[in-house]
Amino acid sequence: GFDCMGCGLQRSLNFLYHGEFVAAFKMYPAIYSLILLALVLVISIFYKSKSINKLINVFSIVSVLIIIVNFTVKLII
């Protein structure tokens, strides 16, 4: 009877597909950091660099923090 940490991700992607960017963020706030992480991961396949690895670490940490904060807020409210 309660949301998981990934609840809203698919609906958020659907909102993005239909061009509803604010609704996508409201549905799942980590959507944009996860998209950036995915792009950096794809780039890292073709371009190896320490700066790419740092970006992967930063986007991973930011995404996890946003997901945890969003989940905690949902539990409290």
N, C-alpha and C positions, 0 to 999 in steps of 0.2 A: 503494500500500500504506500510505498514512498519511492521517490525518484532515485535512480542510480547516478553515478558521476557522468555517465555518457548520455543520459536522457536528454533529448532535444537535438542531438547532433544531426540526425538524418533530416529532421524537419528544418533545421537551420540550413543545411545544404540545399534543400528544396527551395527555401526562401531565396537563397543566393542565385539559384538557377533561374528563378523568376524575376530577379533584379530587385528584390526587396532586402536591401542591405541592412537597414536599421532593424527590421523585424528579425533578420538572421542573427544579429548581435544580441537582441533581447532574448531570443530563444536559447542561444548557446554562446555566451560571451567569449569563449576560447576559440571560436571558429576561425577568426582571422590569424591568430598566432599559430594555430594548427596548419592552416593553409601555407603560411610562410615557412613553417618547419618542413612541410612536405616538399615545397619548391627547393629549399636549400638541400634537402636530402637527395632530390633528383639531380641537382647541380653537382653535388659531391660525387656522384657516380662518374661523371665525366671530368671533373676538375678536382684534383687532390691538393689540399693546402691546409696549413694550420689555421688560417683565418676561417675557412669553411667549417672546420671542426669546432672552433670557438662559437661560430654562429649557431651550429647545431645544438651545442650545449646551452647557449643563451635562450634560444627559442624553446628548447625542451623544458628548461626550468620555468620560463615565463608561462608556458602552456599549462604545466602541472600546477603552478601556483594559482592561476586563474580558475582552473577546474576545481581545485580544492576550496578556494574562497567561495565560488559560486555554489558549490554543493553545501557548504556550511551555512551560507545565507539562506538557501532553500530549506534547510532543516530548521533553522531558527524561526523563519517566517511562517 
